[in-house]
Amino acid sequence: MIRCVRLFTGPDGGSHVQIGRLDLTSGRNDDLVSTAMASTRVTAEETASGGTLAWHTAPVRQLVVTLAGTLVFTTRDGEEFTLTPGDVLLAEDTVGSGHQWRLVGEEPWRRLYVVLADGAEVPFVRD
C-alpha cells in the first residue's frame, strides 16, 4: 500500500483533507502497480530541518512524494495530517483558503514534485 493524502478545495472554499492510498493492482513480476498518470514535469527539492511555509495554496495540481523528513500540515479549519517518507500528497487545493506546513525533527524534507497534466486521473482511494 502507498499512503496518499488528498488536499483539495471544498465547496466552502476551504482546504480539506482525505486520507487514503493509491490503488494498486497486480502487475509484472508479481509487483503491484498503479495506472499511468500523465505528468508534465518532475522536480526535486530539499528544505533544511526546521523549515516552515505559511498559508498558501498548491501552485498547480501535483503529487508530492516525500523521500525524507516528517511534516505536519494544517488547514485553516484545523484539519491536520502528517507526512513521512514514502507518503504521497495529492495537492489539489490550488484555490481557496490554503494550508501551511512545518518540518519536525532533524531531517531535511526531500521530495519530488510531479506536476500532473490537465485532466490526469490519479488512482486515489479514500480510506
N, C-alpha and C positions, 0 to 999 in steps of 0.2 A: 504494500500500500504506500502510495506517495501522498502525504498530507498536503491539502491545499486549502488556503483560506481565501474566500472571495470577499473583497472590499468593494462595495457598489453604492450608488446613489439611489435612495428610495424615492417614492412619490412625494415625500415631505421635504426633499432637497437635502436631507442629511445623509452622511456616510454610514453604512451599516455593514455588519459582518455576518458571513455564513461560514461555518466550519465544515469541511468535507474532505474529499480526496479526488484524485484524478482517476477516472475509470480506466482500468487496465484489463486487457483480455489476453488469452493465450497467443503467443507469437512463436517465432522461430526459436529453436534450441531450448524449448520449454521455458523461455523467458515470458514475462508479462510486458505488454506494450500498449500504449495509448494510440488513438487515432492520430494522424498527422495534423499538426496545427500550423497554418500558414503564418509566416512572420516576415517582417521587412528588414530587421536588423537585430544584432545581438551586441551588447557591450558588457564589459566587466568594470566593476567599481569597488573601491575599498574606502571605508570610513574608519578612522582611528578609534580606539576604545574611548568611551565616554561621549561619543557623538550623539547629537540630537538633531531633529528637524521639526520646527514649529509648524503650526497649522498650514496645510497645503492639500491640494488635490493631486491625483496622478496626472502627469503631463500628457500621457497617452494611455490607451488600453494596452496593458502589458502583463507579462509574467515576470515575477522577481524570484529568482532561485537563490536561496541562502546557502552559501558554501561554508561560511564560518561566522561565528558570532551569535548572540542572543539579543533579540529586540522585543520591546513591549510597544505595541501600537495602541492608540486610544482614539476614539471618535468623539466628537463634541457632545454626543448624548451619553458618553461614559462607557460605551462598549469597549472592551479591552481584550486583546489576544497577544500571545507570544509566538514569535517565530524562532526556530532553532535550525541548525544545519540540516539540510535535506528537505526542508519545508518549501513549498511554492506559494507565493502570494499572487492571486489573480486580482490585479489592481484595475478596477473599472469605475472608480469614483472620480471621473475626470471633470465633473462639475459639482456644485453644492458646497456643503459646509466643510468637507475635508476631514483630515486625520493628522495625527502627529505621531512621532516615534522617538524612542530613546534606546540607546545601546546600553546593555547591562553586562557586567563582568569585565574581564581584562582583555578579551579578544577583540580584534577589529571586526567590522562587518564586511565580509567579502561576498559579493553577489554577482549574478548575471541578470541583466535586463534583456528580455526577449519581447521586442515590440511586435504586437500582433497585427497582421494585415487586416484591412477593413473586412468585416463580416466573418473573420476567422472564428470557427467553433472551437471551444475548449471543453473537453470531456469532464467537466466538474460535476461531482455528485455530492449533494449535501448530506451530512450525517443525519 
